């Protein structure tokens, strides 16, 4: 079992930055695939970013098209935490952001995860 707790959301003006954190507990973290997703009101959940376990973020990460070039996912295995740095935020980035985890490497490629956090709200004003 894995517990995930997101933090770092809030209200920011367009063009600003936020860094989301996801603290994991409950099992070995270093080999776990981790992902970020978001869901805006009235829309389906959308893939944001993912990072493989035991990976250097620049070599083992991938991003959804809407955030590519503006977001960076990273992890600190010593702290059991994954981060999402978001820059040049736009009003359309407004959503609840969810952290997800799965021990399987395939989750990194398929966007299917077993464990989910409760989410953190990000609101970007124009």
C-alpha positions in Angstrom: 0.0 0.0 0.0 1.2 3.5 -0.8 -0.1 6.8 0.6 0.4 9.9 -1.4 -0.1 13.5 -0.2 0.1 16.4 -2.5 1.0 20.0 -1.6 2.0 23.2 -3.1 -1.1 24.2 -5.0 -2.6 27.7 -4.8 -3.6 30.8 -6.7 -1.0 32.3 -9.1 -1.2 34.9 -11.8 -0.6 33.9 -15.4 3.0 33.7 -16.2 3.9 32.7 -12.6 5.3 29.5 -11.3 4.4 26.8 -8.7 6.1 23.8 -7.4 3.9 20.9 -6.4 5.2 18.2 -4.1 3.9 14.6 -3.5 5.1 12.8 -0.4 4.9 9.0 -0.6 4.9 6.5 2.2 4.1 2.9 2.7 6.6 1.1 0.5 10.0 1.3 -1.2 9.8 4.5 -3.2 12.9 4.5 -5.4 11.7 1.9 -7.9 8.2 3.3 -8.2 6.8 5.0 -11.3 5.3 8.3 -10.4 3.0 10.5 -12.4 1.1 13.8 -12.2 -2.3 14.2 -13.7 -4.8 17.0 -13.6 -8.6 17.4 -14.0 -10.3 20.7 -14.7 -14.1 21.2 -14.0 -16.1 19.4 -16.7 -13.1 17.8 -18.3 -11.5 14.4 -18.2 -8.4 13.7 -16.3 -5.3 14.6 -18.3 -1.8 13.3 -18.1 0.8 15.9 -17.1 4.1 14.2 -16.4 5.7 11.0 -15.3 9.1 9.8 -14.1 10.5 6.3 -13.9 11.8 4.8 -10.7 15.6 5.0 -10.1 15.9 7.3 -13.0 17.7 10.6 -13.7 14.8 12.9 -14.4 16.2 14.2 -17.7 16.5 10.7 -19.1 13.5 9.0 -17.6 10.7 11.5 -17.7 7.9 12.3 -20.1 5.3 15.1 -20.4 1.9 15.8 -21.8 1.8 18.1 -24.8 -0.1 20.9 -23.0 2.8 21.3 -20.5 5.8 20.3 -22.5 8.6 22.9 -22.1 6.9 24.5 -19.1 7.0 21.8 -16.5 9.7 19.6 -15.0 9.2 16.5 -13.0 11.8 15.3 -10.5 12.2 13.1 -7.6 14.1 12.9 -4.3 14.2 9.2 -3.3 15.8 10.1 0.0 12.8 12.1 0.9 10.2 9.8 -0.9 9.0 12.9 -2.7 8.3 13.7 -6.3 8.0 17.3 -7.5 6.4 19.1 -10.4 7.9 22.5 -11.2 5.4 24.5 -13.3 6.5 27.7 -15.1 4.8 30.2 -17.4 1.5 29.1 -16.0 -1.7 29.8 -18.1 -5.3 30.1 -17.0 -6.0 26.8 -18.8 -3.6 25.1 -16.4 -6.3 25.6 -13.7 -7.2 22.2 -12.3 -6.9 19.8 -9.5 -3.5 18.2 -9.7 -3.1 14.6 -8.6 -0.1 12.5 -7.9 0.0 8.8 -8.8 2.3 5.9 -8.1 2.7 2.3 -9.2 5.5 -0.2 -8.6 5.3 -1.2 -12.3 7.6 0.3 -14.9 4.8 -0.1 -17.5 2.8 2.6 -15.6 5.3 5.1 -16.8 4.4 4.3 -20.4 0.7 3.5 -20.1 -0.5 6.2 -17.6 -2.2 3.5 -15.5 -1.5 3.8 -11.8 -2.7 2.0 -8.7 -2.3 4.6 -6.1 -3.6 8.1 -6.1 -3.4 11.2 -3.9 -6.3 13.4 -2.9 -5.2 16.3 -5.2 -4.1 19.9 -4.8 -5.9 22.8 -6.4 -4.0 25.0 -8.8 -5.7 28.2 -10.0 -4.2 30.5 -12.5 -5.7 33.9 -12.9 -5.6 35.9 -16.1 
